Amino acid sequence: RWPVFRGDAASQGYSPSKMPQKPRLIWQREFPKTAFEAAPVIDKGIVYIGDLDGGMMAIRLSDGELLWRVSTESGFPAAAAVRDEKVIFCDFDGLVRCLKTIDGSELWQFQT
């Protein structure tokens, strides 16, 4: 579980998970037409990451399957945060959005 940037509210960047003795690649996924600046966050086996082209994505951690992608007009320079079945993120233009983690549908937005 890594629901916010650097893992927790204190930004400790620590996980108690044990690394395998011999790590192996389980899956990989390419996004050839976009770029990322934001770090991914993980909650309940789902990776959430926003790209610089305005896409916010939910990817299943176990197999790399893209579960949903929401397109917006502005990109995401910072990591999202996940809590209580909601993913919250802010774009380059200062618009904060809140989506449902289950399907990416928008719950609210706020212009800062």
Order of alpha helices (4+ residues) and beta strands (2+ residues): beta-beta-beta-beta-beta-beta-beta-beta
